Amino acid sequence: MKNRRKKIKKSDIYLEKSVLIILMLLISVISYGKNSKWGFWAHRRINRLAVFRLPEEMQFFYKKNIDFLTDNAVNPDKRRYAVVGEAERHFIDLDVYGDSALSILPKYWPDAVKKIGEDSLRKHGIVPWHLQTAAFQLTEAFKAKDAKRILRLSADLGHYVADSHVPLHTTRNYNGQLTGQEGIHAFWESRLPELFAEDYDLWIGEAQYLDNITTQVWLVVAASHAASDSVFKFEKQLSDSFEPDKKYSFELRNNVLTRTYSKEFSEHYHQMLKGQVQRRMRASIKMVGDMWYTCWINAGQPDLTGISGSVFNADQKKEEAVEQLSWLRRLFRVRSEGDN
């Protein structure tokens, strides 16, 4: 009996330690998210600025709920740690399919499944196909004049559009792990905006109708993938010419001393890229606004003024808050499905 009690006590201690470790990791994830520019800051900024590109008939509804669209732009990233099947919606490893990937990959999901197989497609990312699905869902929400669903889908769609504009979301070497350039993902999408985003020109004109969403989605992915070569090439060239002790520096973040790319190294890399991060972010804002607008047009331009006054009642707001917290609980059942 005593031995059994000892075992139970040890197991309890082990469980407590495991929970503590997971909570510490969770805090790190949240802290990084708050400091990550493209990660959280950019997604929120992209959705927010896209609202101002919409026509007056849509702006009344979207502006009234601009804080929701801004705050919930990061929901898909939160779900990546909790929902099976979510991670694959954020990327596509085009290089897995060879140099002719953009020519051989079917542009529509049923054709792609038939040719390649669903399991293989999901393993290597499905962002261009999921964007088409998300656009269809948003169009249906507009038709139904379902305010709650319109907002949720708009926020999510904005996130996936932004991810499709990141060059490192189109290659299996997403973090430079295959070329000895580990950390390049956060360098491109977090460190550079952290230092230079204040100077970005992100104001764009009115939203434009997309005649063919599928074509446009694949053009975006193609442009992102084309930009990935310079992301790796310039970092490698700069690293070879930089003294190792000057490439990195230590900065205090949330009272933790963290190693990061030095301002000097970042400045040189930023200059070599010639505004690439800003261009991809501008393109994201344009595409998000265009997609929202196109879905509304395709739905028959429903009148949104009648649903703008009471989008979320008290119970619905409480439900939203619960959903925001639920991903924390599901994190304990996390399944690894790839990185950003």
N, C-alpha and C positions, 0 to 999 in steps of 0.2 A: 504493500500500500504506500509506504514511504517513497519507494522508487518511482511509483506511478505519479505521486504528487510532484516529485522532482522533475519528472519528464514534462508534466503539464506546465509547471512553472517555467521551465526552459523554453517550451514552445511558446508560451505567452510572451516571454521576453523577446524571443526571435520575431514574433509577429509585431510587437511594438516597435522593434528596431526597423523592421521592413517597412512598416507604415511611415515611420519617421523619415527614412531614406527617400521614399516615394514623395512625401510631402516636400522635402528639401529640393528634390528634382523639379517638382511642380512649381515651386516658388521661383526656381531658376528660369523655367520656361516662361512664366508670367513676367518676370523681370526683364528677360531678353526681349519679350514681345513689346514691352513698354518702351524699350530703347531702340528697337529695330525700326528703321525708317521705312524701307519698302515693306517689310513684314507686316507691321500693324499701321504705322503712320501713313504709308503710301496708299494702302488699301482704303483707309478711311478718307484720305484726301481725294483719291480718284473718284470715289462715289459721290463725295460732297460737291466737287467741282462739276461733275457730269450733270447734276441737277440744273445748274444754271445754263446749260446748253439747250434745255428742252423748250418747246413752244409754250406760249402762255396757257393754252388749254391743259397742259400737263403740269406746268410749274406750280399752279395753285395747290394741287394735291401733293406733289413731291416736295415743295418747299415747306409745306406744313408738317411734313414728316422727315425733314432732312436730317434731324438728329438720329432718328431710327436708322435711316439708310447709312449714315456715317458710322454709328456705333456698331451696327451689325454687319458691317463689311468684312469683319474678321471671323465671322461664325464658321465658315468652311474650314479655316485653319484650326479652330478649336475642335471641330468634329473629326479632324484627321486623326486625333489621338483616341477617339472613342468609337467611331462608327466604321464598321467593316465596309469597304467599298468606296470610302470617301477619298482617300489619299490619291487614288488613280485619276481622279477628276482634275488634278492640278497640273499635270505634266504629260509629255509624250516623249519617249526616247526614240527620236527619229533615226539616230545612227544605228540602232539595232536592225533596222530594215535595209541598211545599205545606202549607198550614195544616191540611189534613185528612189528613195523612200517617198518623196512627195509626188512622184509619178506613178508609183505602183500601189500606193495605199488607196483603197476605195474611199471616196469622200463621204459616203453615207454609211451609218452604222450597220444596217442589215447586210449590206454588200461586204463590209469589212469582216463581219462575223462569219459569213459564208466562206470567204476566201482565206482568212487567217485563223479563225477560232476565237471565241470570246475569252477564254482563259489567257491566251497569249496576249491578246490586245490589252486586257486589264492589267496584266503584269507589267507592261511597258508604257502604261498611261493612255488615257482616253480623252484628254481635254478638248480636242477639236470636235469630237463627236458629242461629248457631253454639252458643249456650248449650244449645239443645235437643239438638243433635248430641252435645255434650260430655256431657250428662246421660245420653243413651242409651248412649254408650260406657262411662261409669262403671258404669252398671247392668249391662252385659254383663261387665265386669271383675269385679264382685261375684259374678255368677253363676258365673264360671269360678274364683273364689277365687284370682285371679292378683294376688298381693300387690304385685308390682313395678308392674303396670299400674294397680292401684287407687291407689297413691300418686302416680304420675305424673299420672294424670287428675284426681285430687283437687286436687293442687297447681295444675294448669293451670285447672281449673274455677273455683277460688277467685279466680284472677287475672282471668278474664273477667267473673265476677260483679262484682268490685270495680270494674272499668273501666266496666261498664254503669251504675254508680251515680254516675259523675262527670258533672255537667251538660255540661261542655265536650266530652264524648265523643259528644254527640248533635246536634252542629251543625257545619256546614261552616266556621263562623267560630270554629273550635276554639281559636285563639290570639289572637282579637281582631284578626286581620290585615285583616278587611274593615271594621272600624269604628275603626281607628286606636288600638287598645288592645293592641298587640303585647306579649306577655309575660304576659298575664292567665292563661294556662294554668298556668304554673309558679307564679304568684302564688297562685292558688286552691289548687292541689293540693300545693304544696311549701312556700311561704313561710308561709302561715297555720298549717299543722300544725307547722312548724318552731318557731314562736313559741308556739303555744297547745295543742299536742297533749297536753302533760303534764297538762292539766286536763280532758281529755276523759273522760267516763264511758262506757266501752266494754264493761261487763259486762252481758250479756243472759241471759235465761232459757233453758230447755231448747229443743232443736230441735223443730220442728213439721213434720208431714207436709204436703206440698203436693199437694192434690187434682189440680191441673192445672198442671204446670210451664210450659207454653206461656203460659197466661194470666198467671201470676205474672211471668214474664220480661218480657212486654210492659208490665205495670203498672210494673215497675221502670224501664224505659226511658222510659215516659210521665212518671213522677215526676221523673226526672233532667232531661228536656227542659223540663218546667214550671219547674224551678228555674233554668234557664239565663238566663231574662230578668233576674232579679235580679242574677245574677253580672255581667252587662254594665251594667245600669242603675246599680247602686250604685257601681261603679268609675268610671263616667263622671261621676256627680254629685259624687263625692268629688274626682276629678281637677280638675273645674271650680272647686272651692272651695279647693283646696290650692295653695300657692305651689310652682312647679316645683322650686325648690331644696330643698324639704322633702319632696317625694314620694319621692325616692330617697336612698340613703346608700351608703357604700362599706364593705365588710367584708372581712376577710382570710379566705379559704377555701383550704385546702391551700396556704398560702403565696402565694396569688394575690389581689391586691386586686380585688374583684368588686363591680360595681354591683348593688344590689338594692333592693327596696321598703323604705322606712324603717320602723322600728318604729312610729313615730307614725301614718303612713299606714295601715299594716297593722292597727293597733289599731282605728282608726276603721272600716275596712272590715269587720273581724271583728265589730264591734258592729252594723253595719248588716245584716250577713247573719244575725245572731241565731243563731249556732251551726249554720249550714247544713252546714259541712264535717263537723262532729261527727255530725250527723244522718245524712248520707249514709254515713259510715264505719260507724256503728252498724247501719244498714240493710244494709250489705254483710256485716258479720259474721253478722247474722241469716240473710241469704239463703244464704250459703255453708254454714252449718251445716244449714239446712233442705234444701238441695239434696243434700248428702252423705247426710243421713238418708233422704230420699225415695228416692234411688237404691238405697240398701241395702234399704229396705222393698220396693221394686218388684222387687228381685232375689230376694225370698223370705227376707230376713233371714238370710243365710248365717252360719255360725259362723266368726268371724275369729280365734278364739284359737289355732287349729291352725296358722295361718300367721304368727303374730306373732313367733315366736321366732327365725326365720332369714329375714327378708325379703330381705336383701342379703348374699350371700356375698362373699368377697374379689374374685372375678372381676367380679361385678356392681358392686361399689363402684368398681372400677377403670374399668369401662365408664361409670359415672356421671360420674367425674372427667373422662374423655375427652370426653364429651358437653358438659360444662360449658365446656371449652376450645374445642370445635369451632366455636362461633359466632364466636370471635375470628378464626379462619382464614377462615371464610366471609364475614366482614365486608369482605374485599377484593373481593368480588363483590356488594357491597351494591346493592339496588334500592330506590329511594325509593317508598314506598307510602302516605305520609301520616304525620302526627304522632300523638302519644299520644291 
